[in-house]
Amino acid sequence: MPEIAPHIAGMPGSGVRHILELALQRPGTIILAVGEPGEAVVEPIRRAGADAWLSGQTRYTANGGIPALRRAIVEKLARDNAVHVDSDDVWVTVGATQALHQAMAVVLSPGDEVLVPDPGYTTFTMNAHMLSARPVGYPLDPDRAFQPDIAGLGALVTERTRAIIVNSPSNPLGSTFDEDTLAGILAFARRHDLWVISDEVYEQFTWDVPHVSIASLDEDDRVFSVFSLSKTYAMTGVRVGWLVTPAGFRDTMLRVQESAISCVNTPAQFAAVEALTGSQQPVADAAAHYRANFAAAAALLDARGIRYLTPTGAFYLWIDLSHATAGDVGAWAERFLYQEGVAVAPGTAFGAGGEGWIRVCLASDAAELLAGLGRLPAP
């Protein structure tokens, strides 16, 4: 039998999915490892998708998406993100996952390097391997409150470095980057002539700080921005996101989108229009729920003396269990699953910088969340 491509054979798997697969084999496990909103998709969004099916809206759409959805995205970006683009700069994708992959595919050649946050979302690294590129982690350390050391980024740049990925609010950390930090990253990218790929999937969930889109600060068209409906509207299985490109990428993206997916499924696009143009009260309600879950979780952890990073965004809690994990949080997470019946994401699933930490999703049922956290070992 022929061998598969070496860069695919060497691609790392997802440490989060590994834990989830183990958990699914054990009925009754409390699953806090996966970033899945607990809310249901609201009825008007479901109805818009169903109506599209029933009315026969099942043909191909334009590669970039139906005009109504692209217009709704353009208006949303101007209103919420201070990002002003044309419809030709907006490409509807199969969730943020495809948007990230396409942005990286457009700017990375085999052997190129991309700077990725460490700890950071697993797909950043997986995509780089899939494209025969090399991910280079830039550290987000606890002694800097998990903020990047912009002055130190230059030491990571080589002649093959082509891009830097920014993720704010962060999965897994729940941290955010303020405007000064983002401006510093842009200045760094400008000095080294790098592309910037910005993952803003959790943009609607920030706590006591504003969300800042790095593209709103971009003056020389080097930022690709990635967004999704999955977390904001609990539409994880609907698979609709979008990629915002710098100006002038229309011809390139027509080819890239056609070769990858042709277009996103049509009824899902009509559901997405309703999500963006309908009532936003469900988003505010979800944010309040996640915030209340954090307050309850923080009170429990504080009472038990367990250290954590106070999140300023997303719906995760980054918890320090170095007192219990003996330098191998991945192995500890498996033992904890088998012994205590709770699935948490080991920090090393997100990079070497996650050693000793775990990620817990705050978007689940409050009672389950507190029951699972109550089984964590105290110092």
N, C-alpha and C positions, 0 to 999 in steps of 0.2 A: 504494500500500500504506500502511495506517496506520502511524504511528510508535510505537515502544515508549515506555514511560514514561521521562521524562528522568532520573529518579533511578537507573534501571537502566542506561541508556546511559552514565551518568557513573560507574558503579561500577568501581573499579579491579580489575584482575585479580591473580592470584597470581604473584609473581615466582619463587616456588619451582616452581610448575607449569610456568612458561615454560621454566625451565632443564631440568626433567624431560622435557618434550616434545622439546626439542632433543636431549637425551641418548638418548632412546629411538629416535631416528632414526640413531644411530651405534652399531652393535653393538660390543661390547667395552668400552664406556665404564664406568669405575668410578663408580658412582652413590652419592655420600655426601650428596646434597641432601635426601633425603626421610626423614621420621621413621618408619621402618618397622622394627619389631622383627625380628631375624633368626631368632628361635625359631619352631618350629611350634606350633600349638595342640595341647595334650596330648590323648592319646587319650580319657580319661574325658569331657572337655568335648565332643569331637567325637561320641562315642557318645551322649551325652545329647541332642544335637541330632538325630542320625540316628534315635534311638529315637522321638523325638517325631514326626518325619516318618512313620516306619513304622507307628506306632500310630494315625495319623490325627489328630494334634493340630494341625489346620490351620484351625480356626475363629477367628473374632474373639475377642479377649480384652477384658477391661475396658480402658477408655482408659488407665488408669495402669499396666497390666501385670498379669500373673498374680499371685494372692495370694502364692504361694510365693516369687516373686522379690522382691516388695515387702517381705515379711517378712525375707528374707535381707539386703536392703539396709539396712533399719532396724537389724537386729542388727549388721551390719558398721559402720555409722556410729557406733553406740554404743560398740562395742568398739575401733575403730581411730581414730576421729576425735573422740571425746567430744562428739558431736552427737546429741541425743536428740529424735527426732521420731516422729510417727505415720505409718502407711502412707499416709494421705491427703495427706501432705506430700511423697511420693515419686512421681515420674512417670517411667516408663521411656520412653526416647527413642531415636531413630535415631542412636546415637552421641552424643558430646558436642556435635557440630556442631548438631544439632537442639536440644539442651538450651540451648546458648548463644543460638541464634536466638530460641527461645521466651521465655527470660528477658528478652531485650532487647525483644521485641515486646510483652510485657506491661507494661513500664515506660516505653517511649519512644513519644512521638507525633511526627508529622512536624514537623520544625524543632527538635526537642529536641536537646540535646547530651549526649554520654557521654564521660567521661574514659577513655582507653585507654592502656596502657603503650606507650612508644616507646623502644627496640624492643619489639615485641609481636607476638603471633600474628596472622597476616593476617586471619583470619575476624572478629576484633573490628571491624576497620575496614570490611570488606566487608558485614557484617551491618548496621552502622549506615547505610551508603549504601542498602542494600536496603530499609530501613525509613523512608527519607526523613529520617533523623536525621543529625547531624553528629558525627563522631568528633573529639575534641580530644586530642592526644597529651600525656601527662605524661612528662617525660624521665627515663630511667634512664641516667645518665651514668657513663662509666668512672672519672671522678675521685671518684665516690661509691660505687665498687664495684657499680655498677648497682642501687643501692638508691634508693627514691623520696625526694625532698626534701619531706617532708610539710608543712613550714612554708611551702613555696612553692606548694603545690597550690591554696591559696585564690585566687591570682591568676588561675587558669584558670577559675574558676567565674563563670557569668553567670546571668541570670534564667531561661535555658533549660536549665541543667545539671540532669540528672535522675539520673545514675548514674555510678559509677566501677567499672571492671573491674580485678580483681586476679588475677594469674596466678602462683601459687607452688606447686611449682617452675615456673620460667619456660621456655616455648618462645618464643624461641630461645636464651635466655641460659644456661640451666642454673643460674641463681641462685635463691635462696629468700628468703622474708621470715620473720623470726623473730617471736615472739609480741609483742614490744614494737612492732615496725613495724606489724603487723596491728592491734594495739590503737590505734595512732596513726591509721591509716587509718579505723578505725571511728569514732573520736572526730571526725575531720574530716568524715566522712559525716553524723554526727549534727548537727554544727554547721550544716551546709548542707542538711540534710534530703534526703540522697541515698540511693538504693538502692545496694547493693553486689552485684556479680555476681562470684563467685569461681570461677575455672577451676582445678580440682585434678586434672587428668587424669594427671599424673605423680606423684601422691601417694605411690606405693609405692617410688619411686626417689629417695631422698635419701641424701646422703653425709656422714656424721659430724655431721649435725644432725637434729633431729626434724622431722617434718612437722606443721604446725599448721593446722587448719582454722579460718578466720576465723569461721565460724558458731558455733564452740564458745565464742567470746568475745562473741557478739551478745546483747544484753539487750533490744532493742526491735524485733525482727522486721523487719530491713531487708536481710538477706542471702539471696541466691539462690546455691546451690552446684551446681556442675557436675562430674560424674564420668563415667568411661568404663571399659569393659573392654578397649578397643582396645590400649593400650600395656601395661597390666599383664599381660594374658594373651595377648598377640600376636593378638588377635581383631579386627584392623583392618577386615577385610572382613565381619565378622559384624554390625557396626553396632548395638551395644547400649551405651547410656549411661543416665544418669538425671539429672534435675533435682530438687533439694531446694528447696522453696519455704518462705517464712515461713509460719507458721500462718495458717489461714483462707482459703487460696487454692483450696480444692477446687472450688467452683462455677465459678470463673473458669477453672481448668485443665481441667475437663471440656469446656468450650466450646472452649478453645484447642487442646487435644489432638485433639478430634474434627475440628476444621476442618483441622488440619495433616496428621495421619496416621491417625486413628482409633486404631490401636494398632501396636506393633512386631510384626514377624512372630513367630508363636507358637513354632516350633521354636528360634529363636534365644534366646527367653526361657528355655526349658528348659535350653539350653546355659549360659546365664548363671547359672542357679541352681547348676549343678554347679561353675562357675568360683568362685563366692563361697563355697560350702559344702564343696567338696572340698579336697584337699591343696593347701597353699600353697607347697610345696617348689619347684615350677616357678618361682614368682615370685622366691623367694630365689636360685635358680640363675641366673635371668636377670639379677638385680641383680649377682651376682658376676661374670658374664660382662661386663656393661657396665663395671663397676669395673675389671676387668682390662684391658679395651680402653682405658679412659682412662689407666691407668698406662703402658701401652705407647706410646700416642699422646703423652702428656706427655713421656716420655723422649726420643722422637724430636724433638719440637718444641724441647725445651730444648737438645738437642745442636745444633740448627740456629739457635738464637737467635731463634725466632719466638715472639712474645708471645701469650698466651691468658688467658682468664678461667678460673680453677680452679672447676669446677662444684661446687655443693653439692646438686644435684638434677637430675632428668630424665636424658636420655642424649644430650646434645648438647655440642659443644665450640665455644665462641665465640672465634674466632681473629682477631687483629689483623693485617691485611695492608695497612695504610695506606701502608707503605713501597713497595708495588708497584702500587697501584690507581689512582694519579693522580687521586683525587677522584671516581672513577666506578666503584664496585665492581661495579655491574650489568654494565657493558660489559666489565670485566676478567673476570668470571666466564664470560661467553660466550667470550671469547678463550681463556681457560684450558681450557674444555671442548674447543674445536676443536684447540688446539695440544697439550694434554697428555692429553686423553682422560679427564678427571676432572670430574664434575659436583658442584659445591658450591653451597649456597644463598647468594646475595649478601645482606649485611646489610640493604640498603635494601629488600629484600622485606618487611621487618618494621618499616619506618618510617625516616624521615630520619635518626634517631639511629644507624642501623646502617651509615652510610657508613664505608667503610674496613675493615669487618669481614665475616667469612663465618661461616656456621653449618655444622658438619659433624656428621653422625649417628654416634654411637659404637656403635650397636646392630647394625652390620653385621659381616661376617666380618673377623676381626682382620688377616689377611693383606691383604685388599683395602683396609682402612682404612689400614694403614701404607704400602701401595704408593701410595695416593692422596695421603696427607700428605707422602710423600717427594718429590712433584713440586711442592709449594708453593715459591714463591720465597723464599729467605732474605733478610734485610736485608743 
